[in-house]
Amino acid sequence: MNRRGGHAYPDCAPATRGVLAAKGKGPLSTLASPRARTRRAPEPVSKARPAAEETLRLILASLENIKAEETLTIDLRGKTSIGDYMVVTSGRSNRHVGAVADNVLKDLTKAGVGGVRVEGVPHCDWVLIDAGDVIVHVFRPEVRAFYNLEKMWAGVRPDGQRAS
């Protein structure tokens, strides 16, 4: 501390002051010392995710409970690295598409599946839910017919040949 009660290294961040003090360049600051004692061990970076099959089962049950229509599961293993399964389903209206997406998100959260990302909720024409190994597309029927994801993904075999 200097004569005004400030630190000897006023232009340094508190953590830097402690480092300088540890190197013998000044006294250990009172700010750095208590933080070192109260630090907790970091929490694990990632928690175990359920297997892709378990996540798929949970999503399909959730879709059935909220009466999603024309649900189709596409096995992506061996076709792409973006996921193991893709689920394509429809809602009857924008409101139903939003309710289907909310129900799936609620059930995934309740089951402990973390890191779920969602796109398209404000408009509810097409909502994409990325649950890691399972990707869910919830469409209004007109939008689903326009994009026709089933044809694009279900028709490609791992060897690159088109299914007939």
C-alpha positions in Angstrom: 0.0 0.0 0.0 1.2 3.5 -0.7 0.8 6.5 1.7 -2.7 7.4 0.4 -4.1 3.9 1.2 -4.0 2.8 -2.4 -2.2 -0.1 -3.8 1.4 0.0 -4.8 0.5 -0.9 -8.4 -2.6 1.2 -9.1 -2.7 0.7 -12.8 -2.7 -3.1 -12.5 -5.7 -5.3 -12.2 -6.2 -6.9 -8.7 -5.2 -10.3 -10.0 -2.0 -8.8 -11.5 -1.1 -7.1 -8.2 -1.1 -10.5 -6.5 1.1 -12.0 -9.2 3.5 -9.1 -8.9 3.5 -9.5 -5.1 4.2 -13.2 -5.4 7.2 -12.4 -7.5 8.7 -10.3 -4.7 7.8 -6.9 -6.3 5.5 -5.8 -3.6 3.1 -6.8 -0.8 0.2 -9.3 -1.5 -2.9 -7.3 -2.1 -5.9 -7.8 0.2 -8.1 -8.2 -2.8 -6.2 -11.2 -4.3 -5.7 -13.1 -1.1 -9.4 -13.7 -0.1 -10.4 -14.8 -3.6 -7.7 -17.5 -3.6 -9.2 -19.0 -0.4 -12.9 -18.8 -1.5 -12.5 -20.4 -4.9 -14.6 -23.4 -5.6 -13.7 -26.3 -7.8 -15.0 -25.7 -11.3 -18.1 -27.7 -12.3 -17.7 -30.3 -15.0 -17.7 -28.8 -18.5 -20.2 -31.2 -19.9 -22.7 -33.5 -18.4 -23.4 -36.9 -19.9 -25.9 -36.7 -22.7 -28.4 -39.4 -23.2 -27.8 -41.7 -26.1 -29.2 -40.7 -29.4 -31.8 -43.5 -29.3 -33.0 -42.4 -25.9 -33.3 -38.8 -27.1 -35.2 -40.0 -30.2 -37.6 -42.0 -28.1 -38.3 -39.0 -25.8 -38.9 -36.7 -28.8 -41.2 -39.2 -30.6 -43.3 -39.6 -27.4 -43.5 -35.9 -26.9 -44.7 -35.4 -30.5 -47.3 -38.1 -30.1 -48.6 -36.5 -26.9 -49.2 -33.1 -28.5 -50.7 -34.7 -31.7 -48.0 -33.7 -34.2 -49.0 -35.0 -37.7 -47.1 -37.1 -40.2 -44.0 -37.7 -38.1 -41.2 -39.2 -40.0 -37.8 -40.4 -38.6 -34.8 -40.4 -40.9 -31.7 -42.4 -39.9 -28.7 -40.2 -40.7 -26.0 -42.5 -39.4 -23.5 -43.1 -42.2 -24.9 -40.2 -44.3 -23.7 -37.2 -42.4 -22.0 -36.1 -39.3 -24.6 -33.4 -38.3 -26.6 -36.0 -36.2 -27.8 -39.6 -35.9 -31.5 -38.9 -36.5 -33.7 -36.3 -38.1 -37.4 -36.1 -37.2 -39.7 -34.2 -39.6 -43.2 -33.5 -38.4 -46.1 -31.1 -39.0 -48.4 -29.0 -37.0 -51.8 -27.9 -38.3 -51.2 -24.1 -37.9 -48.6 -21.7 -36.7 -49.9 -21.9 -33.2 -49.8 -25.7 -33.2 -46.2 -25.7 -34.6 -45.2 -23.4 -31.7 -47.0 -25.6 -29.2 -45.3 -28.8 -30.6 -41.9 -27.1 -30.4 -42.5 -25.9 -26.8 -43.7 -29.3 -25.7 -40.6 -31.0 -27.2 -38.3 -28.4 -25.5 -40.1 -28.8 -22.2 -39.7 -32.6 -22.3 -36.1 -32.5 -23.3 -35.3 -30.0 -20.5 -37.2 -32.2 -18.0 -35.2 -35.2 -19.1 -31.9 -33.4 -18.6 -30.9 -33.0 -22.2 -28.9 -29.8 -22.2 -27.5 -27.5 -24.9 -30.7 -27.7 -27.0 -30.8 -24.9 -29.6 -34.0 -23.7 -31.3 -34.6 -21.5 -34.4 -37.8 -20.2 -36.0 -40.0 -19.8 -32.9 -41.2 -16.2 -33.6 -42.9 -17.1 -36.9 -43.7 -20.8 -36.3 -43.7 -21.7 -40.0 -40.7 -23.9 -39.5 -39.1 -24.6 -36.1 -35.8 -26.4 -36.0 -34.8 -28.0 -32.7 -31.2 -29.2 -32.5 -30.9 -31.7 -29.6 -27.4 -32.8 -30.4 -27.7 -36.2 -32.1 -31.3 -35.7 -33.0 -32.6 -32.8 -35.2 -36.3 -32.0 -35.2 -38.0 -30.0 -37.9 -41.6 -28.9 -37.1 -43.4 -27.5 -40.2 -46.7 -26.1 -41.2 -48.0 -28.4 -44.0 -47.5 -25.9 -46.8 -43.9 -25.1 -45.8 -43.1 -28.8 -45.4 -44.3 -29.5 -48.9 -42.3 -26.6 -50.3 -38.9 -27.6 -48.7 -39.5 -31.4 -48.9 -36.7 -32.4 -46.6 -37.8 -36.0 -46.6 -37.0 -36.4 -50.2 -33.6 -34.7 -49.8 -32.4 -36.7 -46.8 -34.3 -40.1 -47.0 -33.3 -40.6 -50.7 -29.5 -40.5 -50.2 -27.7 -43.8 -49.4 -24.3 -43.9 -47.7 -22.6 -44.8 -51.0 -23.9 -41.6 -52.6 -26.4 -43.3 -54.9 -30.0 -42.1 -55.1 -32.7 -44.4 -53.8 -35.2 -45.4 -56.4 
